[in-house]
Amino acid sequence: MRLMAQMAMVMNLDKCIGCHTCSVTCKQAWTNRTGTEYVWFNNVETRPGQGYPRGYEDQEKWKGGWKLNRKGRLGLKGGGRLQSLGTIFFNPKMPAIGDYYEPWTYDYSTLTDAPAQQHTPVARPKSLITGKNINIAWSANWDDDLGGSIEHGHKDVMLKNIADKVKFEFEQTFMFYLPRICEHCLNPSCAASCPSGAIYKRAEDGIVLVDQDRCRGWRKCVSGCPYKKIYFNHKTGKAEKCTFCFPRIEVGLPTVCAETCVGRLRYIGLMLYDADKVLEAASTTDDHDLYEAQRSVFLDPNDPVVMREAEAAGIPRDWVLAAQRSPIWALINTFKVALPLHPEYRTMPMVWYIPPLSPVVDIVRDTGHDAEDGENLFAAIEALRIPIEYLAELFTAGDVAPVDAVLRRLAAMRSYMREINMGRPADESLAEAVGMTGVEIQDMFRLLAIAKYDERYVIPPAHAEQAHALEELATECSLDFDGGPGMGGSGPFGEGSGAPTPIAVENFQMLRERQTSDTVVESEDRQYRQGRTNLLNWDGRGTPEGLFPQNGNKIPGQPGSGSAGSAGSAGSAGSAGSAQDDSPEERQ
């Protein structure tokens, strides 16, 4: 047994309202820089739908993930080393910008500064990549809320096996939201695909990152990731991906997407697993058995043997206690209501989902029956095959039985708790029908419905004795470069975080100036401020570069020449002396 720890996430899809708050906050925190305009580490898809990039689930086309060869051994679906070397300068198995979308802004100054004229001026859409006029034809959530489903719905790869059962008419179809981030897999195919060895999985918590120093921009990781959650920054020539907000995780805080989630649908916790079993589980012959195979890799943190092995492996005691309280362990192995996304890719993903019961409940309610009655719900689950089969294509490689079991447990919880809330005796037969007890039903209800902050996010902080190792790893952050919000450079989130003008509100001229500049901060008084100011890591000694103007230059509207700031530390005697040399009018 080789015991390791892994940070993981579970999302309850019944709670997602499709507000995209998680996407926007992630965008502002991590990808608000030049070269990442089209990049969404977190995106929310409407299903049925094509996803982002569109058609990413068609691995017959993109060749992402793993497959079993004729000998039953695991290999990259995109080919081995020789095939990778042969296509290293030309790789056709990779989404183009049209499969993502060409990001755009608008020429706002044309609209706002146009002189009086007979016709209303138009702010034409401008490409954020080329700067030329474009016709908008696709975006990251183009089929949001089934928009355009009649025209594009049949292109959903998951409908390939059940297309004859789905009609894209609003009174007959179903929909739900699917938020996606990097899966931080136990068996990441992106890392195996990288010729440079730039992608690595942190031994401390299993988070998958990109070493920017090693990355050579071959983009094999983009092809190798079946979830297409690695992106290429065309400005830096490097690959970027979701970092699971590891600077926050290291201090016990949840990811930005989880912290800002309006529906409180995300759960974060620690899982213990046997690394020696990962290859065996990923090599399971039958795709339908991959879900249970991955569950068998996880170790019970309450098992005394596991606790001893964790101590021997150097896992801190409080991490083991956190694993015991982990909501991820409870949802996956105790209540068995969470399922992996596309286990058939054999990457062993660590972002799991609780499938939505909403389509079933809606159908029952539309028939005029009591949607909370257990018998009605169970009967609807048996009769309503379309959502279950679609969910099975997403979460269990097409096996309906596990999805049916999860929906039955969720339906039993809904009906059981309704009886209690109505002041009637609890119906224990509902719990027994799904192999649970009334106490387990109530525990599951508390976790899914009313869990507090510290129950949804059980994140053990990094230890002081690990600080040196984590500091070394931090220098290899996947976003650590000039202008990136990585852990390297000058501040905890990089100097590029919190740029003064976000992309969404800047005009086209400002955008072009920012894109063609080699610096992060651009302002109207750039002639007075050649450097950049970052007080987050200032130790209070000396003068931070860019805090004061250079000698002889004055900032418009400010008294004094600024020479005081350049002489020694702020507030020093030299500063005071320079201030005394100013005229009374200037001092006032």
N, C-alpha and C positions, 0 to 999 in steps of 0.2 A: 504493500500500500504506500503510495506517494501522495500524501495529503497536501492539498493546496486550498487557498481561499480565493473566492471570486465575488466581486460586486455584481449584483444582478438587479433587474427591474421587472416588475409586472404591471401591466396596464389593464384596468377594468373598462372594457369597451362600452359597457352599458352606461358609463358615466360621461363619455366624451360627447360634447355638444358641438364639436367642429368649429370652435371659435378661433383657432390658430394662434392663441396667445403664446403657447409653448414655442411655436415656430418663430414668432416675431421676437420674443425675448432672446431666444438662442441666436437668432440672426444678429441682433444688436450686440450681443456679448462676444460672439466668436467670428462672424463672417460679414462684418460691415466694412471690409477693406477692398481696395482695388484688386481685381483678379478673382474675387469670390462673389461677384454680383449674382451669379446663377446658383450659388451653393446654398443648400439648406441642409444643415446637419440634422435638423428635426423638421419633418414635414407631416402634414395630416392629409391623408387620402380619403376620398369617398369610395366605398366599395358597394356594388360593383364599380369598376373603373380601371383605367389603364395604369394608374400609379405614376410615380416620379423616380427616375425618368420613365417615360411611357413604355410599357411592355417590358419592364426590367425582369419580370418573372419568367420570361421565355428563355430558358437556359439552352434550348436547342439552337437558339440564335446567338446568344451571348456567351455560352460555354462557361458560366461561372459555377463556383462550388466544386464539389468532389463527385466522383463516380467510382464504381467498382469495375476493375478490369476483368478479363476473362479468367484470371486466376483467383478472383475474389479479393484482390488487394486494392487498397484505396489509392486513387490517383487523381490529379487535377483534371477536371473536365476539359479545360483548355489545352491540355497536352503537357508532356514532360519537358525536360530541360532542352532537348534538341529542338523540339517544336517551338518552344519559347524563344530560343536563340534565333531560329529562322525567321521569326516574325517580330523581332525586337525593334526594327526600324519601320515596320509597317504592320500594324495590328488592326485588321478589319473587324475584330470581335469586340468593339468598344462603342458605346453610345456617342453619337455626335451631339453638337450643341443643339441641333433641332430636336433630338430626343429628350433633352432637358427642356430648355427654352432659351431663346436669346433675350437676355434681360434688357429692359429699356427704362428710360426716363422720358421726360417731356421738355421741350424747349420753352420753358416757362417765361423767359424774358421776352420772347416774341409775343406772347400773349399779354403780358403785363405792361410792356414798354411800347407797344404799338401806338402810333398816333391815331387821332380820330379819323375814321374812315367809314365808308358806306357799309362794308361787310365786317362781321365779327372776326377778329384774327383767330387763328387756330394754332394751338401748341402741338405740333406734330410729335409723334413718338420717335425717339432717337435711341439707337442701339447703345448699350453701355459698353459694348466691346469694340465696335467699329466707329461709333459716333455718327453713322449715317442714318437716314430715314429708313424705317422698317414698317412693315405691315404686321401687326400682332396677330399671330395665328395659334399660339400655344403658350401655356405657362405651367407653373408648378402645381397648381390646383385647378386646371382648366375644367375638369369634369366635377368640380365641387358641387355637392348636393344634386348629383346626377345631371348636372348641366351638360347638354349635348349628348345625353346617353342614347337617344334614338339613333343618332348618327354614328357615335363612336363606341357605344356600349358593347357591341359584338367583338371589339378588339381586346377585351379583357381576357388575358391568358387563362385565368381560372375558370372561364366559362367553356373552355374547349370540350370538356367531357359532359357538360350538362346544358349546353346552349339551347337544346330543344325544349328545355323545361323553364326557361326564363324568357319572359316577354317584357320589353322595356316600355311598358305603359305604366304611368304613375299610379294607377289604381290597382295594378297587379304586381308590381315589382317591390323590392325591399332595398334598404340602404342602411349603412352604418359607417362610422368614421374609424379610420385605422391610423393612429399616429405611429411614425417610424423614426428610429434613430439607429446608429450602428449597433449591431447585436453583440459586439465584444465576445465573439465566439470562443468556445473552448478549443476548437479545431479550426482556426481562421484560415481560409483559403487565400485571403489577401496576403498574409505573411508568407505563405508558401509560394506565392506567385512572384514575389518581389525579387528581381535579379540582384539588387543591391543589398538585400538584407536590411532594409531601412525600417520595415514594420516589425515591431516586437510586442510581446505580451508581457506586461509587468508581472513579476513573480509575486509581488506583495498582494495585489488585489485583482489581477487578471485583466486590467484595462489595456486595450490595444491602442498603441500610439505609433506615430511615424517620426523617425529620426530625420530631421530636416537636413542634417549634415551629410547623411548617407544617401538620401533620396537623390536620384539622378533623373527623375521625370520620365522613366520608361513607360509608366502608366499600365504596367501589367497588373498592378493591384486593382485598378479600375475594372479590368476584364475579369480578374479572378474572384472579385466579391460578387456573389449572386444577388445580394440585396442592393447593389450599386450605391453604397454609402461611403465610397471614397471618391473624392473629387480632385480634379487637376486645376491648380491655380496657374492660369496662363500668364500672369505677371511675374511670378517667381519661378515658374517651371518646376514646382514641387507638388507632391500629393498632400492632401489635407483630409481630415476626417473628424468625426465626433470624438472628443476626448473624455466623455463621461464626466466632464467638468471636474477633472481630478484635483485641481487646486482647492475646490470646495469640498470634495470627498475627503481629502487628507485632513481637514479640520472638522469633519463630522457634519458638514452641511450637504443637503441634497443638490442634485443638478439644477441648473437654471430652469430647464423645462419642467421639472417636477415642482420646484418651488413656486412657480408662477401659474401652475395648472389651475384653471378655474373650476373644473369638475372634480378635482382631488382624486383623479383616477390612477395616479402613479404611486407605486410602492417601490422602495429601495431597501435592500438588505444584503447581508453577507451569506454566501453559500459555501459549504465545505464539500470538496469533491476529491475523488481518487483519480489523479492524473494518469495512472497506469491503465485505467479502464477506458480512457477517452478513445483511443484508436480502435479498441475492440467494439465499443458501442457505435462509433461512426462507421464501422465496417459491417454492420448488421445487414444481412442479405435482403430481407423484405422491408420495403419502405414503410409499411404499416407498423412495423415493430420498432422504428427509430424513436418514437415518442417514449415508449417504456424503456428502451435501451438507455436513453439519456437520463431518465429519472433514476435508473439503477446506478448511475455514476455518482449521484449526490449521496453524501454521507450524513447520517443522523447525528447532529451535534450533541444530542443528549446521551448518546451511546458512550459508556465509559471507555471502551476501546478506542473510539474516535477521539475522545478527549485526551487520552494518553498519547496517541499518535500526533495530535495537534501540538501538544507540548514538546514532543520530540522534534517536530518539524520547525520549532521556533515561532509558532503562531502565538501571540500574546493571549493571556487568559481573558482579558476583556473582549478580544475578538471572538473567542469561542462563546462567551456569554452573549455577545451580540448575535452570533449565528443561531443560538438557541431561541432568541427572541425575534428572529428575522421573519418579517411578514412574507418573504419570498418562499422560505421553507414551508410555512403554513399553507400558502396558497397552492404550491406545487405538489407537496408530498403529504401534507396532513389533510387538507380539504379536497385536494385533487381537482381544482377548478381552473387552473392555469395551463395553457398549452403553448408550445413553441411555434414560431412562425417558420413555415416551410422546413420541417425537419428533413425532408428528402434532399436538401442541399448538403447534408452531412457535415455541416460546419459546427454543429452543437451550439445553437444560439443561446444567449443568456438574457435576452429580453423576451419575456413570455406575455401571453395575453389571456384574459378571461373573455371568452366569446360572448357576444351580446344576446340577451334573451329578448330584447325589445321586439324584433320582428314577430316572434311567436305571440307575445302579449298583445301586440297591435292587432293581429289577425283575430284573436279570440274576442277582443273588445269590439271589433268591427262587426262581428256576427251577432252582437247584442247580448252575449253571455258574460258572466262574471269572470273577468280576466285574472282575478286573484284566486279563484277556486282551483285547488290542486288537481281535481279530476279533469277539469276543462284544459288546464295547461298541459297535463301529461298527454291528453288525447290530441291536443294541437301539435305537440312535439312529434308524435307518431305520424300525424297526417301531413304536416308541413315539411315536405322533403327538400324543397328548394333551398331555403337558408341553411339547413343543416349540411346538405351536400356541398354547398358553396363554402361554408365554414370549414368543412373537412378538407377541401382542396387547399385552404390556407394554412391550417394548423396541424393536421394529422396525415398529410400525404394522401388524402382521399378516404381515409378510414372513418366511417360515420360513427361507429360505436363509441369512441371516447368523447366526441362532441355531444352525442346524445346523452351520455352519462353526466357531462358537465351541465348541460341545459336542464336536466332533470333535478340536479342538486340545487341549481339556482331557483328553479320553479318551486321546489319543496321549501326552500328557505323563505321565499316570498309568501307562500300560502301559510306556512307555519307561523311566521311572525305576524301575519295579518290576524290570525285567530287570537294571538296574545294581545295585540293592540286593540282589538275589539272587545276585550274583557272576557273572552270565552276561554275555556280550558284548551290547552295546547293539544293538538292532534299528533300524538306520537307515531301514528301509522304513516304520516307523511315523511318523517325522518327515517323510519325503518324501511320505507319503500326505496330509498336511495342509499341504503347502507350506512346511515348515520344515526346518532343519538340526538335527542333534543338539546343537550348541552352543546354538542358540536355545532348544531345548527345555529344556536344563539351566539357562539363564539365566532362563527363564520360571518354572521350578520353584523356583529360589532366591528369586525375587521373591514368588511366591504362597505358598510353603510355609515358608521359613526366613529370610526377610528380617529384618534387625535394625531397631531403632528408627530409626536415621538413614537407612535405606534406604526405609522405609515413609513417613516424614515428611521430605520435603525442602522446607523452608520458609525462604526467605531473609528475614531480619529487615529491618525498615524502617531507612532510613538517617538519620543525624543531620541531614543537610541537608534531609530531608523532615519534620523534627520539627514545624516551625511549621505546615505545611500539615496534617499529621496531627492536630495539636492543635486546629486550627480544625474539622476534620472531626469530631473526637471530641466537640465540643460539640453535634453533631447526631446523636449516637448514638440508635438507635431505642428505647433503653430509658432515655434520660436524662430523668428527671423525679423528683419527690419520691417516694421509696420504691422507685425502680427501680434495678437494678444496672448502669446505664450507665456510660460513661466520664466523664460530667460530674459536677457536684456535688462531693462531698468526698473521694472516694477512687477508686482505680483500678477498682473494681467497684461503686461506689456504696455508700451507707450501708445500703441495704436488703439487701445480700448477707449471707448467713450469719445470718439472723434467729435469735434464741435458741430459738424454738419452731417447728419445722416443722409444716406443716399435718397431716402424717400422724399426729402423736402428740398434738396438742392436743385438749382437750375442746371441747364445743360452746359452753360459756359463754365460754371464752377466745377462741374464734373470733369470737363476736359482739362482744366487746369490741374485738378487733383490727380488725374490719371497720368498726365505727362510729367509730373513732378517726381523727384527722387526723395522727397521728404514726406513725413506723415502729416505734420501740422502746417497748414497754409492759412495765412491771415493777411488782412489788409496792411498791417504794419510789419510785414516780413522783412523790410529793409532795416528795421530796428531790432528784430529778433531773429538772429541767424540760427540759434540753437533751439532745443526743445526743453521744456520745463517739466520735471517730474518730482514732486515732493513726497511721493509715497515711500521712497526708499532713501530719503535724505536723512543723514545721521545728525544734522544740526551743525556740522562743522564746515567751514568754508562757504562758498557761494555756489549753489547749483547752476550749471550751465544754462543760460537763457533766462535766468530769473531777472537779471537787470540788463539794460542795454549797454552796448559797448561805450568806451570813453568817447566823449565828444558828441554823442548822439542824444537827442532828446525825444522822448515819447510825446506826441502831440497831446496837449491838454494836461500834461503832468509837469509840476514844477521841478526845477533842478536839472542838472545835466545827466544824472545817472552815474557819474564817476564814483559816487559814494559806494554804489553797490558792487563795483568791480574791485574795490580795495578791501580785501579781507572779508571776514564773515559779516553776515547781516547783523546790524546793531552794534558793530564794533566802534572803537573810538574814531577810526578813520572815517566811518560813515557819519558820525556826529560832527566831526570837524568839517567835512564837506558841506554838510547842511548849514553850518554856521556861515560858510562863505557865500551863501545865497543872499540875494537882496531881500529886504523886508517884504517887498511886494511878492517875490517868489515864495518866501516862507509862508506867507498868508495864503 
